[in-house]
Amino acid sequence: MPSISSDARFLGVDLKALWLDLRQSWQQLHYSPLALWLTPEPAVLLLQVDGDRSLWRGDVNSGVAKDAGVAAFVAIELPEARVLQRSLSMPAAMSAADLAQAVALEVRTSSPFVAYDLAWGYRAHAPRQGTCQVDLVLASQRQIAQYLTEQANRLNGLPAPEVWAFSPQGHPLVLRGFGEALRHAFAARHRRLGYGLLALALSLGIALAATPTLQLRMRAMEAMASHDALTAHTAPVVRQRELLLQSAEHMNGLAELLVDRMEKLSVLEKLTNVL
């Protein structure tokens, strides 16, 4: 019995690879300037190690936050003593998906923590001179849980917090597996809403551009319909006119025949008088 291959192919094309390429291209689209413009940066209240509170939008620190209700999302900063940081250099030509896989492999090979106790996050900088600098942070989930318990009085009444660390350059590094999924879902919903509004605006623009042409076409069709109706309505009159013209032509022919006809009696009378 022949074995069935698990590779889905059509006309020699690997459909699985094609789907992965399309999915990767769609994910890359989310990082385009247009997609970033359509995706809002929600405010995040950061509980700093020194006890202060600051308001962040993306990578921008908007200053000290006095009221906890100004942001829908909360993050807490891990002390430097509880995190491990590394800096990686990756080829700039790598896609976002390939870069994430490479960083995940580096995390598995270099982490001093067991897999079930590992929490990590990374940040990729803009490519420069053919390389992409990646800031990587590693931490123990057990130590993070212990730190969150110690900071329970600061988190009282606040939503599930994200866990942040900071790179040497001062950029926030978000550790995965905590409250960041809520913020990502919020951004995805607003991005889809932005795409929908953009598609609606394009549809309205196309409709406005096509309206004059459609109006001209409708007027032309109405004129043709009116012409056909008028032609059908005047068909008997036109037929009678044609019959009248034909009768007139016959009368003209008879008149010409009568004009050219010779009067025999008058000619005989004139000849008799002459003789």
FENWOUR-V694594 format. One record per pair of residues at least 24 apart in sequence whose ideal C-beta (glycine too) atoms are under 10 Angstrom apart, sorted by sequence separation. I is the first residue (numbers start at 0). GAP is how many residues later the second one is. If there is no record, write none. Layout:
BEGIN
{{I,GAP} {I,GAP}}
END
This chain:
BEGIN
{{44,24} {85,24} {99,24} {116,24} {118,24} {138,24} {44,25} {45,25} {51,25} {85,25} {98,25} {110,25} {112,25} {115,25} {116,25} {118,25} {44,26} {83,26} {109,26} {111,26} {112,26} {113,26} {115,26} {116,26} {118,26} {136,26} {138,26} {42,27} {43,27} {44,27} {45,27} {46,27} {47,27} {48,27} {49,27} {83,27} {110,27} {112,27} {113,27} {116,27} {136,27} {137,27} {42,28} {43,28} {44,28} {45,28} {46,28} {47,28} {48,28} {83,28} {95,28} {105,28} {109,28} {110,28} {111,28} {112,28} {113,28} {116,28} {136,28} {41,29} {42,29} {43,29} {44,29} {45,29} {46,29} {47,29} {48,29} {83,29} {106,29} {110,29} {112,29} {136,29} {41,30} {42,30} {43,30} {44,30} {45,30} {46,30} {48,30} {93,30} {105,30} {106,30} {112,30} {134,30} {136,30} {147,30} {41,31} {43,31} {44,31} {45,31} {48,31} {102,31} {106,31} {134,31} {135,31} {143,31} {48,32} {91,32} {101,32} {134,32} {48,33} {93,33} {98,33} {102,33} {134,33} {143,33} {85,34} {87,34} {89,34} {91,34} {92,34} {132,34} {134,34} {140,34} {143,34} {91,35} {98,35} {82,36} {83,36} {85,36} {87,36} {90,36} {91,36} {132,36} {134,36} {136,36} {138,36} {140,36} {82,37} {89,37} {91,37} {92,37} {135,37} {136,37} {137,37} {140,37} {82,38} {86,38} {91,38} {92,38} {93,38} {134,38} {136,38} {90,39} {91,39} {92,39} {90,40} {91,40} {77,41} {88,41} {89,41} {90,41} {91,41} {120,41} {88,42} {89,42} {120,42} {124,42} {87,43} {88,43} {89,43} {120,43} {87,44} {88,44} {89,44} {118,44} {120,44} {122,44} {124,44} {87,45} {88,45} {119,45} {121,45} {86,46} {87,46} {118,46} {122,46} {124,46} {86,47} {87,47} {85,48} {86,48} {87,48} {122,48} {85,49} {86,49} {122,49} {84,50} {85,50} {122,50} {84,51} {85,51} {120,51} {121,51} {122,51} {83,52} {84,52} {85,52} {120,52} {121,52} {83,53} {84,53} {119,53} {120,53} {121,53} {82,54} {83,54} {84,54} {120,54} {121,54} {82,55} {83,55} {119,55} {120,55} {82,56} {83,56} {118,56} {119,56} {120,56} {81,57} {82,57} {117,57} {118,57} {119,57} {120,57} {81,58} {117,58} {118,58} {77,59} {117,59} {118,59} {120,59} {82,60} {77,61} {81,61} {82,61} {80,62} {81,62} {58,64} {78,64} {81,64} {30,65} {77,65} {81,65} {29,66} {77,66} {27,67} {26,68} {27,68} {75,68} {78,68} {26,69} {27,69} {77,69} {24,70} {26,70} {76,70} {77,70} {23,71} {75,71} {23,72} {75,72} {23,73} {26,73} {20,74} {22,74} {23,74} {76,74} {75,75} {19,77} {75,78} {75,79} {73,80} {82,80} {84,80} {86,80} {73,81} {82,81} {83,81} {84,81} {86,81} {75,82} {82,82} {84,82} {81,83} {82,83} {84,83} {73,84} {72,85} {73,85} {75,85} {76,85} {77,85} {79,85} {67,86} {72,86} {73,86} {74,86} {75,86} {76,86} {77,86} {78,86} {79,86} {70,87} {71,87} {72,87} {73,87} {74,87} {75,87} {76,87} {77,87} {67,88} {68,88} {70,88} {72,88} {73,88} {74,88} {75,88} {76,88} {77,88} {84,88} {67,89} {68,89} {72,89} {74,89} {76,89} {67,90} {82,90} {82,92} {76,95} {77,95} {74,97} {77,97} {48,98} {74,99} {74,100} {52,101} {48,102} {75,102} {50,103} {74,103} {75,103} {46,104} {74,104} {73,105} {74,105} {72,106} {46,107} {72,107} {46,108} {55,108} {73,108} {74,108} {60,109} {72,109} {73,109} {71,110} {72,110} {46,111} {58,111} {60,111} {71,111} {58,112} {44,113} {58,113} {72,113} {44,114} {46,114} {57,114} {71,114} {45,115} {44,116} {45,116} {47,116} {55,116} {43,117} {44,117} {46,117} {48,117} {43,118} {45,118} {47,118} {43,120} {45,120} {45,126} {43,128} {43,130} {43,135} {43,136} {43,139} {41,140} {41,141} {40,142} {41,144} {41,145} {39,146} {40,146} {38,147} {39,147} {38,148} {41,148} {37,149} {38,149} {39,150} {38,151} {39,151} {37,152} {38,152} {37,153} {38,153} {39,153} {37,154} {39,154} {35,155} {37,155} {38,155} {34,156} {37,156} {38,156} {29,157} {36,157} {37,157} {29,158} {34,159} {37,159} {33,160} {34,160} {37,160} {29,161} {33,161} {33,164}}
END
